[in-house]
Amino acid sequence: MNLRQFLNEEQDPKAVEKLLVRINSLLTSQEFVEYIAVQKKPALNISSDCIALTNRRIIFCRPRNFGLSMDFQDYGWQDVLDCHIKEGIIGSTFTMRTVRNFSNMIDYLPKAQARKLYQFAQEIEERMRGVRREKDLETRRASAGGVTVNNATPIIAQPQAFTPQPTLIESEDPFAVLQKLKSLSEHGIISSEEFETKKNEILSRV
């Protein structure tokens, strides 16, 4: 891994090198580090906290025992709800919040590095919002009679599964059938014109 690509905003080279040595063993297949931000406290600091962004997660890295060990707290991007930065006189604070309303933060980040973190996080967040919207839509379609094949784009079940055929009307309560058709219409599975046609057909048989 090229160390220089993580030093574009004047990150501490020693801190970045130590982090990369330890974090490489945590990366999964096809996972790679996108950006590293290193804390810079105004007072003398033996070891700095860091944030590493990969293509799959945010990793908060906090040295322990004078830098001899390190704590890692990681959050998959699918679980990240939003990220924020707050700029102060001395550095910035980067805060992350998950969909379960858990938060984590690191302060005293150089402003340029905090802005890069925020920029990258916003791009990932936008993609994740799209993924969550798709999952929510899939769930709604499934509850309204849709089916999903191999985790692909939801495919709406054909209306005939609920269309009142003559045998169905004879054996099932016409008003229950109307209720089903109304639900299909409200969820956009059949058009209002189709609903009216079927409704009139059912009422004519009552």
Secondary structure, DSSP 8 states (H G I E B T S, - for coil): --GGGG-TT---HHHHHHHHHHHGGG--TT--EEEEEE---SS--SS--EEEEESSEEEEEEEETTTTEEEEEEEEGGGEEEEEEEE-SS-EEEEEEETTS-EEEEEEE-HHHHHHHHHHHHHHHHHHHHHHHHHHHHHHHHHTTEE-STT-S-EE--GGGTS--HHHHHHS-HHHHHHHHHHHHHTTSS-HHHHHHHHHHHHHH-
